[in-house]
């Protein structure tokens, strides 16, 4: 799904929620949130 978001340039809240639902494990969620925080300039939330 992450690749779909990147291709569609769609980092809407709904897409992020879908991603977080599929990500298992708190550590992965932390990594993903860190990734999003790094990309905020490129992908406004």
C-alpha positions in Angstrom: 0.0 0.0 0.0 2.9 2.4 0.7 4.0 2.1 -2.9 0.4 2.8 -4.0 0.5 5.9 -1.9 3.7 7.1 -3.4 2.6 6.4 -7.0 -0.7 8.2 -6.4 1.1 10.9 -4.3 -1.7 10.3 -1.8 -0.8 10.6 1.8 -4.2 11.5 3.0 -5.3 10.7 6.5 -7.4 7.8 5.2 -4.5 6.2 3.4 -2.3 6.6 6.4 -4.9 5.0 8.6 -5.2 2.0 6.2 -1.4 1.7 6.3 -1.2 1.8 10.1 -3.9 -0.8 10.4 -1.9 -3.2 8.3 1.4 -2.4 10.0 1.9 -4.9 12.8 4.1 -4.2 15.8 4.7 -0.9 17.6 8.3 -0.8 16.4 7.2 -0.8 12.7 4.7 1.9 13.5 7.4 4.0 15.1 9.6 3.6 12.0 6.7 4.4 9.7 5.8 7.6 11.7 9.5 8.6 11.6 9.4 8.1 7.8 6.3 10.3 7.6 7.8 13.0 9.7 10.8 13.0 7.4 8.5 13.3 4.4 6.2 16.0 5.6 7.8 18.7 3.4 7.3 16.4 0.4 4.0 15.0 1.3 1.9 17.5 3.2 -0.5 15.8 5.6 
